[in-house]
Amino acid sequence: MNYIVLDLEWNQGKKDSRNSKRLPFEVIEIGATKLDNNFNIVDQYGSIVKPKLHRRLHPAIRELLNYDESLLRTGRSFDVVFEEFIKWCGDDFIFCTWGPLDLMHLQQNMDYYYFERLPSPVIYYNIQEIYAKIKLGDRYLTPSLEKIVESMKIPIDGPFHCAKNDAYYTAKVFQKVSHRHLSDMYSVDYYHYPTCKEEEVTVKHNHYIEYVSS
C-alpha cells in the first residue's frame, strides 16, 4: 500500500454569489507526494487547475499564493486533472493530509463534476493531528505546516502555499513522526454522511469509538 500525501489550493468567490452556492471552494491546484509502505518518497504530482466558476482570485487567497490569474489560465480543467491524478495514485493507497479540509474540498469538486464518490467510509491520515498528538500531547491543536517544517529543520526548497511543495513538506513531516501506532491513528472523513442504516459506520480506534450515522 502507498501513502498519497495530498495538498490542494482553492479559490472562492463572493459570499452570496450564485457560483459560490454551487461550489463554495473551487480547486485551482492539486499536489501530492507518494510514499511506499516503508515511507520512502517514490513520486510527486502537481498540476494547476483552470477555474471554471471563480476565475478571479479572492483577495485573501491572492495574498497566500505565489502566482496569479495568468498562471491559472494555463491550467487544465478539474475533470481532466482529477482523472490523471487518481490514476497516478494507483489501486492501493490511503490519503494523508495536513488537516481535514483538503479531502472535503476535493469531494465538493468531484460532486460538481459528477465523479463517482470515493469508496466509503473514506479513511485517511491527518498528519497535523498525528503530529499534534505525538509531539505536542494534544490532538486538537492545529499547528501550521510552515512552523512545524521550520522546527523540524526540514530544508525549505520552495515556497509554501504551492500544493506540490506543501504535499512534499507534509510527507517529510510524516516520515519523521513515529509510525509505531499509526494503524490506530487514522481519521474518518465525514463529507458524505450515510443515507441509510446499512451505510452507517462504527469503528474503534485511537482509544475511542467513532460512530457515523445518517
C-alpha positions as CSV (number, residue, x, y, z in Angstrom):
1,M,0.0,0.0,0.0
2,N,1.1,3.5,-0.8
3,Y,0.5,6.7,1.1
4,I,-0.7,9.6,-1.0
5,V,0.1,12.9,0.8
6,L,-2.4,15.3,-0.8
7,D,-2.5,19.1,-0.7
8,L,-4.8,21.4,-2.6
9,E,-5.1,25.1,-3.2
10,W,-8.5,26.5,-3.8
11,N,-10.2,29.8,-4.7
12,Q,-13.6,31.2,-3.6
13,G,-16.0,33.8,-4.9
14,K,-18.2,36.4,-3.4
15,K,-20.1,35.1,-0.4
16,D,-23.6,35.4,-1.8
17,S,-22.9,34.8,-5.4
18,R,-24.7,32.1,-7.4
19,N,-21.5,30.4,-8.2
20,S,-20.4,30.3,-4.5
21,K,-23.6,28.5,-3.7
22,R,-22.9,25.9,-6.4
23,L,-19.3,25.4,-5.4
24,P,-18.0,27.5,-2.5
25,F,-14.4,26.5,-2.9
26,E,-13.0,25.7,-6.3
27,V,-9.8,23.7,-6.6
28,I,-7.1,25.5,-8.5
29,E,-4.1,23.3,-7.8
30,I,-3.6,19.6,-6.9
31,G,-0.3,18.5,-5.4
32,A,0.7,15.1,-4.0
33,T,3.7,13.1,-2.8
34,K,3.6,9.3,-3.0
35,L,5.3,7.2,-0.3
36,D,5.8,3.5,-0.3
37,N,5.0,1.1,2.5
38,N,8.4,1.9,4.1
39,F,7.6,5.7,4.0
40,N,10.1,6.3,1.2
41,I,9.2,9.1,-1.3
42,V,8.8,7.4,-4.7
43,D,7.0,10.1,-6.8
44,Q,5.4,13.5,-6.9
45,Y,2.4,15.0,-8.7
46,G,1.5,18.6,-9.4
47,S,-0.9,20.4,-11.7
48,I,-2.6,23.8,-12.0
49,V,-6.4,23.6,-12.4
50,K,-8.0,26.2,-14.6
51,P,-11.0,27.6,-12.7
52,K,-14.5,27.4,-14.3
53,L,-16.5,29.5,-11.8
54,H,-14.2,31.6,-9.7
55,R,-11.8,33.0,-12.3
56,R,-10.6,36.0,-10.3
57,L,-8.6,35.2,-7.1
58,H,-10.3,36.2,-3.9
59,P,-8.1,38.9,-2.1
60,A,-7.4,36.6,0.8
61,I,-6.4,33.8,-1.5
62,R,-4.2,36.1,-3.6
63,E,-2.2,37.1,-0.5
64,L,-1.3,33.5,0.2
65,L,-0.4,32.3,-3.3
66,N,2.8,32.8,-5.2
67,Y,1.0,33.1,-8.6
68,D,-1.9,34.9,-10.1
69,E,-4.7,34.5,-12.7
70,S,-2.2,34.4,-15.6
71,L,-0.9,31.1,-14.4
72,L,-4.4,29.7,-13.7
73,R,-5.3,30.4,-17.3
74,T,-2.6,27.9,-18.4
75,G,-4.1,25.1,-16.3
76,R,-6.4,22.3,-17.4
77,S,-10.0,21.7,-16.2
78,F,-10.6,19.9,-12.9
79,D,-12.1,16.8,-14.6
80,V,-9.0,16.3,-16.7
81,V,-6.6,16.9,-13.9
82,F,-8.5,14.7,-11.4
83,E,-8.7,11.8,-13.7
84,E,-5.0,12.0,-14.3
85,F,-4.3,12.4,-10.6
86,I,-6.5,9.5,-9.4
87,K,-4.9,7.2,-12.0
88,W,-1.5,8.3,-10.7
89,C,-2.5,7.4,-7.2
90,G,-2.8,3.7,-8.2
91,D,-5.0,1.0,-6.9
92,D,-3.9,0.5,-3.3
93,F,-3.4,3.7,-1.3
94,I,-4.6,5.8,1.6
95,F,-4.8,9.6,1.6
96,C,-2.8,11.7,4.0
97,T,-3.4,15.4,4.5
98,W,-2.5,18.3,6.8
99,G,-5.9,18.9,8.4
100,P,-9.3,17.8,7.3
101,L,-10.2,20.4,4.7
102,D,-8.4,19.1,1.6
103,L,-10.5,15.9,1.3
104,M,-13.7,17.8,1.9
105,H,-13.0,20.4,-0.9
106,L,-11.7,17.6,-3.2
107,Q,-15.0,15.8,-2.8
108,Q,-17.0,19.0,-3.3
109,N,-15.3,19.5,-6.7
110,M,-15.8,15.8,-7.5
111,D,-19.5,16.2,-6.9
112,Y,-19.7,19.3,-9.1
113,Y,-18.2,17.4,-12.0
114,Y,-20.3,14.3,-11.3
115,F,-17.4,12.0,-10.4
116,E,-18.1,8.7,-8.7
117,R,-17.7,9.0,-4.9
118,L,-14.6,7.8,-3.1
119,P,-15.1,4.4,-1.5
120,S,-17.0,4.8,1.8
121,P,-16.0,5.2,4.5
122,V,-13.1,7.4,3.5
123,I,-10.3,6.6,5.8
124,Y,-7.2,8.9,5.9
125,Y,-4.3,10.1,8.0
126,N,-4.5,13.6,9.3
127,I,-0.8,14.3,9.7
128,Q,-1.5,17.6,11.5
129,E,-3.5,15.8,14.2
130,I,-1.0,12.9,14.4
131,Y,1.9,15.4,14.9
132,A,0.0,17.4,17.5
133,K,-0.8,14.2,19.5
134,I,2.7,12.7,19.3
135,K,4.8,15.8,19.6
136,L,2.6,18.3,21.4
137,G,0.5,16.0,23.5
138,D,-2.9,17.4,22.3
139,R,-4.5,16.1,19.1
140,Y,-6.8,19.1,19.0
141,L,-4.0,21.6,18.4
142,T,-3.7,22.9,14.8
143,P,-0.1,23.9,14.2
144,S,0.8,25.4,10.9
145,L,2.8,23.3,8.4
146,E,5.3,26.1,7.9
147,K,6.2,26.4,11.6
148,I,6.5,22.6,12.0
149,V,8.7,22.3,9.0
150,E,11.0,25.0,10.4
151,S,11.0,23.5,13.9
152,M,12.0,20.1,12.5
153,K,14.7,21.7,10.4
154,I,13.4,20.3,7.1
155,P,15.1,22.0,4.2
156,I,12.8,24.6,2.5
157,D,13.5,24.4,-1.2
158,G,10.3,26.1,-2.5
159,P,7.6,28.5,-1.3
160,F,4.7,27.3,0.9
161,H,1.1,27.6,-0.4
162,C,2.1,25.8,-3.5
163,A,0.2,22.4,-3.5
164,K,3.1,20.3,-4.8
165,N,5.6,21.9,-2.3
166,D,3.2,21.6,0.7
167,A,2.5,18.0,-0.1
168,Y,6.2,17.3,-0.1
169,Y,6.8,19.1,3.2
170,T,3.9,17.3,4.8
171,A,5.4,14.0,3.5
172,K,8.7,14.9,5.1
173,V,7.0,15.6,8.5
174,F,5.1,12.3,8.1
175,Q,8.5,10.5,7.6
176,K,9.8,12.0,10.9
177,V,6.9,11.2,13.2
178,S,6.6,7.8,15.0
179,H,4.8,5.2,13.0
180,R,4.6,2.8,15.9
181,H,0.8,3.1,16.4
182,L,-0.1,4.5,13.0
183,S,-2.6,1.8,12.1
184,D,-4.7,3.0,15.0
185,M,-4.4,6.8,14.3
186,Y,-6.5,7.1,11.2
187,S,-9.4,9.5,10.7
188,V,-12.8,9.1,9.1
189,D,-13.9,11.7,6.6
190,Y,-17.5,13.0,7.2
191,Y,-18.2,14.8,3.9
192,H,-20.7,12.2,2.7
193,Y,-22.9,11.1,5.5
194,P,-24.6,7.7,5.4
195,T,-28.0,7.8,3.7
196,C,-29.4,4.6,5.4
197,K,-28.7,2.3,8.3
198,E,-26.7,-0.1,6.2
199,E,-24.2,2.7,5.3
200,E,-23.6,3.7,8.9
201,V,-20.0,3.2,10.3
202,T,-18.8,2.2,13.7
203,V,-15.1,2.0,14.2
204,K,-12.9,1.7,17.3
205,H,-9.5,3.4,17.1
206,N,-7.2,5.8,18.8
207,H,-8.8,4.8,22.2
208,Y,-12.3,5.8,21.3
209,I,-15.3,4.6,19.4
210,E,-16.4,6.6,16.3
211,Y,-20.0,6.3,15.1
212,V,-21.0,7.9,11.8
213,S,-24.8,7.8,11.3
214,S,-27.4,9.2,8.9
